[in-house]
Amino acid sequence: FHLFSNNYLGEETMFFGFARTKMTDNELRQKIKPFLIKEAEKRKTQENVDKFLAQCFYTAGAYDEPTGFVELRKQMEEHEKPQAKPPGRLFYLALPPSVFAVVGAQIKACCMLPEEGKQWNRIVVEKPFGHDLDSSEQ
């Protein structure tokens, strides 16, 4: 939200949440809105809350099944179509280590853009995972 409020992200930037909890786009927006309002009041950027929320979407699905990830891909494609410039996808993972590998495999199989032209994909892991070098390399 801070990057968005400070105009570090383009207007075409969309945010897609994915988790096991069944929820609609609007339920997600209502769930995060109080936190955004609190932050926006501190930074005097209240007008950005509704703009940001309008660009937030949600898909529910199991981490180990492709169905939800295929639905996520369709949702991303639907919102990328009207954009003038080639899309890029950044996947920000805030997951327990036990599901990191399976989710990464599902993203690779179902959600990544083909590496052609100026399209790009990135995966960011929120926190360290593993308990030693061998387990973190898995």
Buried (B, 14 or more C-beta within 10 A) or exposed (E): BEEBBEEEBEEEBBBBBBBEEEBEBEEBBEEBBEEBEEBBEEEEBEEBBEEBBEBBBBBBBEBEEBEBBBBBBEBBEEBBEEEEEEBEBEBEBEBEBEBBEBBBBBBEEBBBBEEEEEBEBEBEBEEEBEEEEEEEEE
